[in-house]
């Protein structure tokens, strides 16, 4: 016996499925500027307009077919982009699931690992890189927040004459306070169908 999971997107509210809407209100970095090798620590604030009550779900059984209409958690991911021209070098620093999400203004703190120095080409360490925070619902990205991060040495001597070998313990980062926010239209209604195959 095996279980096959199928996701069906619907727009028919007669199925008694409510929707979840999450306008992003603010992203506040709690340790900026910081050492390059320090974790990222920030607070995300967003508003939930409407949602199912905590723990609420609906099941329909028909022979071997089970339909689970439930809201999934929101997934947040932090990505470091050292080389914009090479997506293979992007580093996913951390991710977290937030839920169940109550109606109203919600906030959570997120701590992400610093990028791995070994995965950054030496020529891309100093200067400007990108830091991206994404929010997703049921594998659909609904918001992307992009920041510029400037990395430099913590003393004037090394700034003026950078050593050939990168000294990561001497680097500091400063993240721009003016992000670029992109919102995407997604389907907030979902039915998760678990089909039992005998």
N, C-alpha and C positions, 0 to 999 in steps of 0.2 A: 504494500500500500504506500502511495506517495501523495503529497499535498502540493497542489499547484496554486500559486497566488496570482490573482489577476486584479488589476486596478481599472475601474471603470469610472470615467469622469462624467458627471451629470449636472444638469442645470435645473432639474425639476424639483422645486421646493416641496411638492406634495409628498416627497419621500421622507419628510420630517427631519431633514438634515439641514442644520443651520450653517452659516459660513463664518469664517474667521478672517478678520481684516486687521493688519498690523502696520499702521503708519509708524515709521521710524522717527523718533523725536530728537534723540541726541546720542552721540558717542563721545565719552569723555575719557581721555587718557589720564590715568592717575599717577604715572611716573614718566613724565616727559618734560624736559629731556632726560636721558638716562645713558648708562653705559651700554655699549653695543651688545654685550653678552648678558645683559639683564633680561629677565622675562618681561613680556608686555603685560601691562595690567590696566584694564579699562572697564568702564561701566557703560552698558547699553540701556537706553530707555526707549520703550515703544508703547504704543497704545493698542489694545485689543478692543475692537468695536463690538463684536458679537461672537459668542462661542458656545459650544455645548457645555453643559454643566460638568463639573469635575466628575470623572468616572462614568459619564453617560455614554452609552453605546446602544446600538440597535442591531439585532440579529434576525435574519429571516432564514428559516430552514425549509428546504424543499428537496426531499430525498437525500441525495449525497451532496447537495449544494448548500453551503453556508455563506451568507452575505453579512459581512461585518461593516456597518457604517459608523466609523469612529474617526475622530480627529487625531492626527498624529502630532508629535512634538515638532517644534521649530528647531531646525539645525543651523548653527552658526559656525562659520569656518574663517580662520585667519590665514592668509596666504602672503608670503614674501616673494616679490618679483625682483630679482637682481638684474636680469637681462631681458628687457622687454621683447627682444627679437628672438628669444629662445624659450618657449614655454616649458621645455623639458627641464629647465633649471629652476622652475617655480618650486617653492617649498611650502607645503601645507604645515603650518606651525602647530596648529591645534584645532580641535573642533569640540562643540558641546551641544547637547540637546536640552531644550528648555520646554517644560510642559509638566502637567497640563497648564494652559494659560488662562487665567481668569479675566473676566471683562474689566476694563479700566486701564490705567497706566501701570506698566510693569517695568521693572529694572532688574538687571542681574550684572554681576561682575565676572569678568572673563580674564583668565591669566593664560597667556600663550608663551610657549618656549621661544627663545631667540633663534634666528636662523643658524643652520650648521655652517661654520666657516669653511669646512672642507668641500661644501657644495657650491661655493661662490667662486667664480673665476677671479683671480687676483686683480685683474683690470677693472672689475665691476664692484669691488668692495667700497672704495672711496667715492664720495659724490652722492648723486641722487638715485634712489631706488623707489619702488612702489610697495605699499602695504595695502592689502585688500581685505575687507571684512564682507562676507556674504551671508545672507539669510535665506533659508530654503524651507519649503513646506512640501512634504511628500515628493522629494526629488525635483522640485521646481524652484528655481531661484527667483525670489521676489524683490530682493534689494541687494545692491552692491555699492559699497562705500570705499572709495579709493583715496589713499593719502600718499603724499610725497614724503620720503624719509631721507634726510641728509646725514651722511656719515663722514666724520672727520676725526683727526687726532685731537687729543685733549690738551695739547701744548703747542705754542707757536713755532717752536723749533722744528717739530715733526710735520706741522702743517706746511711750512715753507720748503722743507727738504724731506719728503716722505722716504722712509727706508725702503730698500728693494723688497725685503721680506715684510709682509704685513704683521703688525703687532696688534692682535685683536684686543688684548687687555688694555691697550692705550686708546681705543676707539670710543667715541661717544656718538649717540644718535639724537636727532631732533626731528620730530614729526610735525608736518604742517597742520595748522589748526583750521585750514579751509579745505575740507574734503570735497570730492566730486561724488555726488550721490546719483545712482541710476536705479530707477524702479521699473519692475517688469509686471505686466499683466499676467496673472496665472489663474488656474482653475482651482478654486478653493473648495469645491465639492468633490468628494471622493467616496466611492464604495469599494471596499476591499473584499474581493470574493475569494474564498478558499475552497477549491474544488478537490474533493477527496477522490483519488483515482484508485480503484481496487484491482 
